[in-house]
Amino acid sequence: MDRYHYVQGLVSRLLEESPLTSEDVIADVRHLLAVGEEELAFDTMCSWIYEDSLPISSEYYGRLVAAAQELGTLKSADKLDELVTD
């Protein structure tokens, strides 16, 4: 699997398991993925999770941090630890 498909799948899986409920936000993230903007899609997803103060599990948070490292967007996961509920 090439890196493009790997990263796209990574962000897509995180989106599917995210606590986001706004169809507009989800559509925006999917659109960014479709046009090859995986890093921006990931950052947008994380920003909305934080902005809406959506609770996340420690396991999901760990996956977000790992993805941020993989994508080279470390600031995307900043402050998300504040939303961990377990």
Backbone bond lengths (Angstrom), bond angles and torsions (degrees), N, CA, C in turn:
res aa  C-N    CA-C-N  psi(-1)  N-CA   C-N-CA  omega(-1)  CA-C   N-CA-C  phi
1 M - - - 1.450 - - 1.526 108.64 -
2 D 1.317 116.28 130.79 1.455 118.60 179.46 1.529 110.58 -77.55
3 R 1.300 115.26 163.45 1.469 121.08 -175.01 1.535 112.00 -58.92
4 Y 1.305 117.21 -40.88 1.466 121.18 -179.25 1.526 110.84 -55.40
5 H 1.319 116.75 -50.99 1.459 120.37 -178.54 1.527 111.61 -68.75
6 Y 1.319 116.60 -35.60 1.464 120.51 177.59 1.526 110.80 -61.85
7 V 1.331 116.37 -49.65 1.467 120.90 -177.97 1.524 110.23 -66.89
8 Q 1.300 117.18 -41.48 1.463 120.93 178.68 1.529 110.25 -60.95
9 G 1.322 117.41 -43.66 1.456 121.59 178.18 1.522 111.94 -65.60
10 L 1.322 116.32 -39.32 1.464 121.12 178.66 1.526 111.13 -59.60
11 V 1.304 116.81 -51.14 1.465 121.07 -178.99 1.528 110.53 -67.12
12 S 1.307 116.99 -39.22 1.460 121.29 179.61 1.534 111.25 -61.63
13 R 1.332 117.08 -43.84 1.475 120.58 178.13 1.520 111.32 -63.96
14 L 1.324 116.38 -41.91 1.465 119.61 178.83 1.529 110.59 -64.20
15 L 1.316 116.63 -37.74 1.462 120.36 177.79 1.525 110.41 -63.95
16 E 1.324 116.66 -45.49 1.466 120.80 -179.09 1.529 111.76 -60.92
17 E 1.318 117.22 -31.85 1.461 121.59 -178.14 1.526 112.70 -97.45
18 S 1.301 116.58 2.87 1.465 120.54 -176.95 1.528 110.70 -74.43
19 P 1.322 115.77 161.36 1.466 119.73 176.59 1.531 113.25 -82.55
20 L 1.316 117.47 4.28 1.464 120.42 -179.48 1.523 110.85 -61.56
21 T 1.319 115.50 137.34 1.458 120.21 178.70 1.531 112.73 -121.44
22 S 1.310 117.17 -17.21 1.461 120.87 -179.48 1.526 109.74 -70.26
23 E 1.308 115.86 117.05 1.465 120.48 179.73 1.526 111.27 -62.57
24 D 1.335 117.23 -32.29 1.463 120.62 178.91 1.528 110.87 -65.93
25 V 1.324 116.41 -44.76 1.465 120.51 179.43 1.528 109.93 -65.01
26 I 1.307 116.74 -45.69 1.469 120.92 179.51 1.527 109.89 -60.06
27 A 1.321 116.93 -42.69 1.466 120.96 178.27 1.525 111.15 -63.78
28 D 1.328 117.39 -39.98 1.463 120.88 177.94 1.525 111.28 -61.98
29 V 1.328 116.25 -44.95 1.465 120.22 179.89 1.528 109.90 -64.13
30 R 1.309 116.97 -43.21 1.476 120.21 177.96 1.520 111.84 -62.14
31 H 1.328 116.19 -39.84 1.466 120.55 178.36 1.535 110.29 -62.21
32 L 1.323 116.14 -45.25 1.467 119.55 178.65 1.518 111.06 -60.84
33 L 1.319 117.23 -39.52 1.463 120.65 176.26 1.530 110.65 -62.64
34 A 1.322 116.22 -42.17 1.467 121.15 -176.71 1.527 112.29 -64.51
35 V 1.336 116.41 -29.04 1.467 119.39 -178.29 1.529 112.16 -98.96
36 G 1.333 116.71 12.39 1.460 120.43 173.66 1.513 115.61 83.63
37 E 1.311 117.37 19.28 1.468 122.12 -179.85 1.529 109.94 -104.47
38 E 1.322 116.31 61.37 1.464 121.09 -174.66 1.526 112.95 -62.15
39 E 1.336 116.87 -42.28 1.456 119.74 -179.45 1.521 111.15 -64.23
40 L 1.322 116.99 -42.88 1.461 121.29 178.72 1.528 110.64 -67.47
41 A 1.319 116.74 -37.98 1.469 120.83 177.39 1.530 110.11 -61.26
42 F 1.330 115.87 -45.78 1.465 120.86 179.58 1.522 110.64 -63.44
43 D 1.318 116.78 -46.05 1.465 121.03 179.60 1.525 110.83 -61.61
44 T 1.316 117.15 -41.66 1.465 121.55 178.56 1.522 110.60 -62.25
45 M 1.319 116.96 -44.95 1.461 121.54 179.07 1.526 110.39 -60.12
46 C 1.322 116.41 -48.87 1.469 120.08 -179.34 1.523 111.41 -63.53
47 S 1.323 116.72 -40.22 1.466 120.79 179.99 1.521 111.30 -60.94
48 W 1.324 116.76 -42.44 1.459 119.85 -179.63 1.528 112.00 -71.65
49 I 1.316 117.16 -35.51 1.469 119.32 175.24 1.524 108.87 -59.12
50 Y 1.332 116.37 -45.27 1.462 120.47 -179.57 1.528 110.96 -69.65
51 E 1.317 116.63 -47.23 1.464 121.53 -177.36 1.530 111.96 -57.90
52 D 1.325 115.92 -38.71 1.469 120.56 -178.89 1.528 112.61 -90.60
53 S 1.333 116.67 3.94 1.478 122.47 179.46 1.525 111.68 50.79
54 L 1.319 116.03 48.57 1.462 120.94 -177.58 1.519 110.10 -83.78
55 P 1.315 117.90 129.32 1.471 120.43 -179.08 1.520 111.16 -67.87
56 I 1.339 115.29 141.58 1.460 121.31 177.49 1.525 109.09 -133.49
57 S 1.317 115.58 155.55 1.464 120.28 178.03 1.529 109.25 -81.59
58 S 1.306 115.89 161.03 1.465 119.71 177.74 1.533 110.04 -64.77
59 E 1.311 117.70 -33.60 1.464 121.63 178.33 1.537 110.00 -64.65
60 Y 1.326 116.88 -46.07 1.462 121.04 179.66 1.528 109.95 -65.80
61 Y 1.317 117.04 -41.08 1.460 120.85 176.87 1.531 110.43 -58.26
62 G 1.310 116.93 -44.85 1.462 120.67 178.07 1.516 112.04 -59.11
63 R 1.310 115.90 -38.95 1.473 120.09 178.37 1.531 111.16 -68.62
64 L 1.338 116.85 -36.23 1.466 120.27 176.76 1.528 110.71 -64.79
65 V 1.327 116.51 -43.31 1.465 120.32 179.08 1.526 110.48 -63.64
66 A 1.321 116.83 -43.81 1.473 120.60 178.31 1.532 110.39 -61.74
67 A 1.317 117.10 -40.96 1.464 120.61 179.03 1.529 110.55 -66.33
68 A 1.321 116.85 -40.32 1.469 120.51 178.27 1.527 110.24 -60.39
69 Q 1.326 116.54 -40.14 1.464 120.50 177.09 1.521 110.48 -66.40
70 E 1.311 116.44 -43.85 1.468 121.82 179.89 1.527 111.40 -60.99
71 L 1.333 115.66 -40.19 1.457 120.68 -177.35 1.524 113.24 -84.72
72 G 1.330 116.87 -13.10 1.460 120.08 -177.38 1.515 112.78 75.92
73 T 1.336 115.57 26.09 1.471 121.13 -179.80 1.525 109.00 -120.73
74 L 1.318 116.15 60.73 1.460 121.21 -172.64 1.526 113.15 -57.63
75 K 1.320 117.68 -32.85 1.466 120.08 -178.67 1.529 112.66 -69.19
76 S 1.320 117.35 -18.02 1.468 120.67 -179.70 1.522 111.92 -59.56
77 A 1.318 116.56 -36.32 1.470 120.49 -176.30 1.533 112.76 -94.71
78 D 1.325 117.10 1.01 1.468 119.74 177.65 1.521 110.42 -55.68
79 K 1.274 115.84 138.35 1.478 125.13 174.73 1.514 114.21 72.08
80 L 1.335 118.91 -7.08 1.461 118.77 -179.83 1.515 111.74 -66.78
81 D 1.334 117.47 -19.31 1.462 120.29 176.95 1.530 111.14 -62.32
82 E 1.324 117.39 -22.19 1.469 122.48 177.82 1.535 111.29 -66.27
83 L 1.322 117.33 -19.35 1.461 121.98 -174.40 1.529 113.11 -99.09
84 V 1.331 116.90 -2.04 1.469 120.65 -178.70 1.512 109.06 -69.46
85 T 1.324 115.70 129.82 1.467 120.86 -175.27 1.502 114.33 -103.38
86 D 1.324 119.36 -9.05 1.472 119.45 179.96 1.501 111.91 -123.96
